[in-house]
Amino acid sequence: MKKVTINISYDEEKLSALKLYLDKKDVNVEDELKNYIDKLYIKSVPIGVREYIEIRSGKATDESKIKKQNTSKINSEVANSG
């Protein structure tokens, strides 16, 4: 998938303090922001749209893999119970 850059304005002193304390935990701001955006994407975008995007990009997320595995497991259990 093509990547884009997001620019936001934020208070310089707050960002400096944030970087200082995240560095102590060996974490960087960019990675944390990416994690938050991924969570927001999953929370906000309907699963059907996310699956469509995954198909178009040739990727399957862990969420769709788990969903497929659970469906297969249920189908197998139903078949074995009869």
Number of C-alpha atoms within 10 A of each C-alpha: 9 4 5 6 5 5 6 5 5 8 7 9 9 10 11 11 11 13 17 13 12 14 12 9 9 8 13 15 13 10 10 12 11 11 12 12 12 12 11 11 13 13 10 9 10 10 14 9 10 16 16 12 14 15 12 11 11 9 12 15 12 9 12 15 11 11 12 12 12 12 12 12 12 12 11 11 11 10 9 8 6 5
